[in-house]
Amino acid sequence: MRVAVIGSGISGNAAAWALAQPMQPNPLKDVVLYEKRNRPGGHSHTIDIDYDGRALAVDVGFIVYNTLNYPNLVALFDHLGVKTIESDMSFGVSMARSKAKGRERSGARRLEWSGNSLNTIFAQRRNFFSPTFWQMIGGILRFNRRATADLEAGRLKDRSLGHYLRETGFKRTFIDWYLAPMGAAIWSTPHADILDFPAESFVRFFANHRLMHATSERPKWRTVAGGSRSYVSKITAPFQENIRLDSTVTAVHREGGKVHVVDQSGHHDVFDHVIFAAHTDQTLAMIKDTIPREHAVLSAIGYRANTIYLHRDPGLMPRDRKVWSAWNYIETPDAVQAKTGVCVSYHMNALQKIDDTCPLFVSLNPEHPPRADLTFAVTTFDHPQFDAKALNAQRALPDIQGEGNYWYCGAWCGHGFHEDGLKSGLEIAERLGAVVPWRAARSETEDQLEAAE
């Protein structure tokens, strides 16, 4: 059996690894992975920089995971012997105070706070005496209680987050100063668009990640020592010789019970199965014989391009140094966000434990670029956007899996994160006969428990 995997992000790498890795009872050696870039890894992208004579390796895509919500990634790292270290997931906000009053003024006084401690919540001491700021805090406490109860009672179905918040009377201060910025930062989605998210999916994510719990009860976050490329090199090792870099797939079609794949050089190859581990819009462009059901699913997932700067310009961080957090939502005007996307600045010293003597930041979609002399690299990543149409497409996905030996995986199959991509890739590999060590062990344990009952 020959299998083509298109895309070497976490999903494609996971599928290829599961099919080809040496621990398999019958490892599939004839798996070919196509990658349009000159490196494998997708959003797992580590950049080497020279910081005043010091060599540093910095991640600009996938950076962190936690041990509660990423069970397959934890198991994979353990299996591969990937070294990880503790990270930090603190969150800060810097925005125009007038935002919550429904207007934007250039030069308006900034509102800045972070959730690290009481000192940083009230980093601007005037906020201690501000009724609107206390209104935001009260909204957080109320949302944590109310949304949890409504999720458990099934009252969040078939409505957007914005509709739910209006229906339940949450104030603009809470929405604009806390909830929308946090959601925008998590999903790399503009502030205004986050309210279009399905309420049930949004709240369930918050609940699963314990974002509605006290900070002491939240999961611990970790990062890959030496950068995410450390795990990419390990996961691709079993099929390294079969990775075709700089190979953009231009056409895929089914004929005579086989799958035909053509790349940009005109090279034509034939496989028994193809696993599409690319973004859905890219997959649609490749497939030349889509049937209506396939087109309906793949066309329902939208993507937004995010420009990413690796730099050392503190001008793209909150103005008050006390507010600096691992994740920093830097508000830009709605008109700018609609065009360029949400602005988030990551403090890489906190996230990857880089020496504080080398201040380093990764900024998504800033209103203006960092100073050229303080910029190390610029790249672009596309992120899936989730709305009701996208969730309906996810529900319909099982109906097209395996149709004519076409298979689909990616972070878009879940919430858009590394665990989602990994899980979907492993599941497709299992459908094709692969045995994933830790998933097989778990299944055997479950079978034994069921037999004992």
C-alpha positions in Angstrom: 0.0 0.0 0.0 1.3 3.4 -1.0 0.1 6.5 0.9 0.7 10.2 0.0 0.6 12.7 2.8 0.3 16.3 1.7 1.5 18.8 4.3 4.1 18.4 7.0 2.6 20.2 9.9 1.7 18.3 13.0 -1.2 16.5 11.4 0.7 15.2 8.3 3.8 14.4 10.3 1.7 12.5 12.9 0.0 10.5 10.2 3.2 9.6 8.4 5.0 8.8 11.6 2.2 6.5 12.8 2.2 4.7 9.5 6.0 4.4 9.1 7.6 4.4 12.6 9.6 1.3 13.5 7.4 0.2 16.4 4.6 -0.8 14.0 3.9 -4.5 13.6 3.8 -4.0 9.9 5.4 -0.5 9.3 4.4 1.1 6.0 7.7 2.1 4.4 6.0 3.4 1.2 4.6 6.6 2.7 5.6 9.8 0.8 5.2 13.3 2.4 4.8 16.4 0.2 5.8 19.8 1.7 5.7 23.0 -0.3 8.2 24.8 2.0 11.9 24.0 2.3 11.5 22.6 5.8 9.1 20.2 7.5 7.0 21.3 10.5 4.4 23.8 9.4 3.6 26.0 12.3 6.3 24.3 14.3 8.9 26.8 13.1 12.1 27.6 15.0 14.2 30.6 13.9 18.0 31.0 14.7 19.0 34.5 15.4 22.2 36.4 16.4 21.3 38.6 19.4 24.3 40.8 19.9 26.7 37.9 19.4 24.5 35.4 21.3 22.9 32.5 19.3 19.3 32.0 20.2 16.6 29.6 18.8 13.1 31.1 19.0 9.7 29.6 18.1 7.3 31.8 16.1 4.4 29.4 15.6 3.6 26.5 18.0 5.2 27.5 21.3 3.4 26.0 24.3 1.2 23.1 25.4 -0.2 21.8 28.7 -0.4 18.4 30.3 -4.2 18.5 30.8 -5.5 19.4 27.4 -2.8 17.9 25.2 -2.8 14.1 26.1 -1.6 12.9 22.7 1.1 15.5 22.5 2.4 14.6 26.0 2.4 10.9 25.1 4.2 11.6 21.8 6.9 13.7 23.5 7.4 11.0 26.1 7.6 8.3 23.4 10.1 10.3 21.3 12.1 11.5 24.3 11.5 15.2 23.6 12.8 17.4 26.4 10.5 20.1 27.6 10.6 22.9 30.2 8.1 24.9 32.2 6.5 27.9 30.5 4.3 30.8 31.4 0.8 31.7 30.1 0.0 35.0 31.8 -2.2 37.4 29.9 -2.2 41.2 29.7 -4.2 43.8 27.9 -3.3 47.3 26.5 -6.1 49.2 24.9 -7.9 52.5 24.6 -10.1 53.1 27.7 -12.8 54.5 25.5 -13.2 51.2 23.7 -15.9 49.9 26.1 -17.9 53.1 25.7 -18.5 52.2 22.0 -16.1 54.8 20.5 -12.5 55.0 19.6 -10.4 58.1 19.9 -6.9 58.6 18.6 -4.5 59.4 21.5 -7.0 58.2 24.1 -5.6 57.3 27.5 -4.6 53.6 27.6 -6.1 51.0 29.8 -3.5 48.4 30.9 -3.8 45.4 33.2 -2.7 41.8 33.5 -3.9 38.9 35.6 -0.5 38.0 37.1 -1.3 39.4 40.6 -3.3 42.1 42.4 -0.4 44.4 41.7 -0.7 43.9 37.9 -4.5 43.8 37.9 -4.3 47.3 39.4 -1.1 48.3 37.7 -2.8 51.6 37.0 -3.7 52.6 40.5 -6.6 54.8 39.3 -8.4 51.6 38.3 -8.9 50.7 41.9 -11.3 53.7 42.1 -12.9 53.1 38.7 -16.5 51.8 38.8 -16.2 50.6 35.2 -13.0 48.6 36.0 -14.8 46.9 38.9 -17.6 46.3 36.5 -15.2 44.3 34.4 -14.0 42.3 37.3 -17.6 41.6 38.4 -18.3 40.5 34.9 -15.5 38.0 35.0 -16.7 36.4 38.2 -20.3 36.3 36.9 -19.3 34.8 33.5 -17.3 32.1 35.2 -20.4 31.0 37.2 -23.1 31.7 34.7 -21.5 30.3 31.6 -20.4 27.1 33.4 -24.0 26.5 34.5 -25.4 27.3 31.1 -23.0 25.0 29.4 -23.8 22.1 31.7 -27.6 22.8 31.3 -27.3 22.8 27.5 -28.4 26.4 27.2 -25.7 27.5 24.8 -26.7 25.6 21.7 -27.4 27.3 18.4 -26.3 30.8 19.4 -23.3 32.9 18.9 -21.2 34.2 21.7 -22.3 37.7 21.1 -26.0 36.7 21.1 -25.5 34.9 24.4 -23.7 37.8 26.1 -26.4 40.3 25.0 -29.1 37.9 26.1 -27.6 37.5 29.5 -26.9 41.2 30.0 -23.1 41.2 30.2 -21.6 44.7 30.1 -19.4 46.1 27.4 -16.6 46.7 29.8 -16.4 42.9 30.5 -16.7 42.0 26.9 -14.3 44.6 25.4 -11.7 44.7 28.2 -11.5 41.0 29.0 -13.5 38.3 27.2 -13.1 39.5 23.5 -9.3 40.3 23.9 -8.7 36.9 25.5 -10.6 35.0 22.8 -9.0 37.1 20.1 -5.5 36.3 21.4 -6.3 32.6 21.7 -7.7 32.1 18.2 -5.8 34.9 16.4 -9.1 36.4 15.4 -10.1 40.1 15.3 -11.9 41.5 18.4 -15.1 42.1 16.5 -15.2 38.6 14.9 -14.7 36.7 18.2 -18.4 37.4 19.1 -19.5 35.4 16.0 -18.0 32.2 17.6 -20.6 29.6 18.6 -21.2 30.2 22.3 -21.1 26.5 23.2 -17.8 25.8 21.6 -16.2 29.0 23.1 -17.4 28.3 26.6 -16.5 24.6 26.4 -12.9 25.5 25.4 -12.7 27.9 28.4 -14.1 25.2 30.7 -11.8 22.5 29.4 -8.8 24.7 29.9 -10.0 25.8 33.3 -9.9 29.5 32.2 -13.0 30.0 34.4 -11.1 28.6 37.5 -8.8 30.3 39.9 -5.3 30.6 38.4 -4.0 28.1 41.0 -6.3 25.5 39.5 -5.3 26.0 35.9 -3.1 23.6 33.9 0.7 24.0 33.9 2.1 25.0 30.5 5.4 23.7 29.0 7.5 24.4 25.9 10.0 22.3 23.9 13.6 22.9 25.0 15.7 24.1 22.1 12.6 25.0 20.1 9.8 23.0 18.4 12.2 21.8 15.7 13.6 19.4 18.3 10.5 17.3 18.1 10.0 17.8 14.4 13.4 16.2 13.7 12.4 13.2 15.9 8.9 12.7 14.5 10.1 12.8 10.9 13.1 10.5 11.4 11.4 7.2 10.4 10.3 8.6 7.0 13.0 11.3 6.5 14.1 9.9 3.1 10.5 10.0 1.8 9.9 13.7 2.5 9.7 15.8 -0.7 10.5 19.4 0.2 9.8 22.3 -2.1 7.1 20.2 -3.6 3.8 22.1 -4.1 1.0 19.7 -5.1 -0.9 21.2 -7.9 -3.4 18.4 -8.8 -4.9 15.3 -7.2 -7.6 13.1 -8.8 -9.0 9.6 -8.5 -8.8 7.2 -11.4 -9.0 3.4 -11.7 -9.2 2.9 -7.9 -5.9 4.8 -7.4 -5.1 8.4 -6.4 -2.9 10.4 -8.8 -0.8 13.3 -7.4 1.0 15.9 -9.5 3.5 18.5 -8.1 4.6 21.9 -9.5 7.5 20.3 -11.5 5.0 18.1 -13.4 6.1 15.0 -11.5 3.2 12.5 -11.5 2.9 9.7 -8.9 0.2 7.1 -8.1 -0.9 6.0 -4.6 -3.5 3.9 -3.0 -4.5 6.6 -0.5 -3.9 10.3 0.0 -4.0 12.1 3.3 -4.7 15.8 2.9 -3.0 17.5 5.9 -3.0 21.0 4.4 -5.4 23.8 5.0 -8.8 23.2 3.5 -8.6 26.0 1.0 -5.3 24.6 -0.2 -6.8 21.1 -0.4 -9.7 22.4 -2.5 -7.3 24.0 -4.9 -5.5 20.6 -5.3 -8.4 18.3 -5.8 -9.6 18.2 -9.4 -12.6 15.9 -8.9 -14.3 17.2 -5.8 -17.8 15.9 -5.3 -20.5 18.2 -3.8 -20.3 16.8 -0.2 -16.5 17.2 -0.2 -16.7 20.8 -1.5 -19.4 21.7 1.1 -17.2 20.6 4.0 -13.8 21.9 2.8 -15.2 25.3 1.6 -16.8 26.0 5.0 -13.6 26.6 6.9 -12.2 30.1 6.5 -8.6 31.2 7.2 -7.1 34.5 8.2 -3.5 35.3 7.4 -1.4 36.7 10.3 1.9 38.5 9.8 4.4 37.6 12.5 7.4 39.6 13.5 10.3 38.3 15.6 11.9 41.4 17.1 13.3 43.2 20.1 11.3 46.5 19.9 9.5 47.1 23.3 7.3 49.7 21.6 5.0 46.8 20.6 4.5 45.8 24.3 2.2 47.3 26.9 3.5 50.8 28.0 3.7 49.8 31.6 6.4 47.3 32.2 4.6 45.8 35.2 1.8 44.6 32.8 4.1 42.7 30.5 2.8 39.1 30.3 3.5 36.0 28.3 0.6 37.0 26.0 -0.3 40.6 25.5 -3.4 41.8 23.6 -2.4 45.1 22.0 -5.6 46.8 20.9 -5.6 48.4 17.4 -8.6 50.2 15.9 -11.4 48.0 14.7 -10.8 49.2 11.1 -7.2 48.2 11.4 -8.0 44.8 12.9 -10.5 44.1 10.1 -7.7 44.6 7.6 -4.6 43.2 9.3 -6.0 41.0 12.1 -5.7 41.0 15.8 -2.4 42.2 17.4 -0.9 40.1 20.1 2.7 40.4 21.4 4.3 37.4 22.9 7.1 37.9 25.5 9.4 35.1 24.5 11.6 35.5 27.5 8.6 34.3 29.6 7.4 31.7 27.2 10.7 30.0 26.3 12.7 31.0 29.4 15.2 33.1 27.3 17.6 35.2 29.3 16.0 38.5 30.3 19.2 40.3 29.2 18.0 39.6 25.7 14.4 41.1 25.5 12.7 39.3 22.7 9.1 39.5 21.3 6.9 37.9 18.7 4.1 40.2 17.5 1.2 39.3 15.3 -0.3 41.9 13.0 1.0 45.1 14.8 -0.5 48.4 13.7 2.9 49.4 12.6 6.0 47.1 12.1 8.7 47.0 14.7 11.8 49.2 14.0 13.7 47.6 11.1 17.0 47.6 13.0 15.3 45.7 15.9 13.6 43.1 13.7 15.1 39.6 13.2 12.5 37.9 11.0 9.1 38.3 9.4 6.8 35.4 8.4 3.1 34.7 7.8 0.9 31.9 9.1 -2.8 31.3 8.3 -5.1 30.3 11.1 -8.6 28.7 10.8 -11.6 30.8 11.8 -14.5 29.1 13.6 -18.1 30.0 13.3 -21.4 28.0 13.1 -20.7 27.1 9.4 -17.3 25.7 10.3 -18.7 23.6 13.2 -21.3 22.2 10.9 -18.6 21.2 8.5 -16.7 19.5 11.3 -19.8 17.4 12.1 -20.1 16.4 8.4 -16.4 15.5 8.0 -16.8 11.8 8.9 -19.2 11.4 6.0 -16.5 12.2 3.5 -13.5 10.5 5.1 -12.2 7.8 2.9 -14.4 8.7 -0.1 -12.5 7.4 -3.1 -9.5 7.0 -0.7 -9.3 10.7 0.2 -8.6 11.4 3.9 -8.5 14.7 5.7 -6.8 15.9 8.9 -5.6 19.1 10.5 -6.0 21.4 13.4 -9.2 22.7 11.7 -10.8 19.4 12.7 -10.9 20.6 16.3 -10.3 23.9 18.0 -7.3 24.8 15.8 -4.5 23.8 18.1 -1.5 21.4 18.1 -3.4 18.7 20.0 -6.3 18.9 17.5 -3.9 18.5 14.5 -2.0 15.6 16.2 -5.2 13.7 17.2 -6.7 14.1 13.7 -3.5 12.8 12.0 -3.2 9.8 14.3 -6.9 8.9 13.8 -6.5 8.8 10.0 -3.4 6.7 10.3 -5.3 4.3 12.5 -8.1 4.1 9.9 -5.4 2.9 7.5 -4.1 0.2 9.9 -1.5 2.0 12.0 -1.2 1.2 15.7 -0.3 4.2 17.9 1.5 2.8 21.0 -0.1 4.9 23.7 -3.6 4.9 22.2 -3.4 1.1 21.7 -2.3 0.7 25.4 -5.2 2.9 26.5 -7.7 0.9 24.5 -6.4 -2.4 25.9 -6.8 -1.0 29.4 -10.3 0.1 28.7 -11.2 -3.3 27.2 -9.9 -5.0 30.4 -11.9 -2.7 32.6 -15.1 -3.3 30.6 -14.5 -7.0 30.8 -14.1 -6.9 34.5 -17.4 -5.0 35.0 
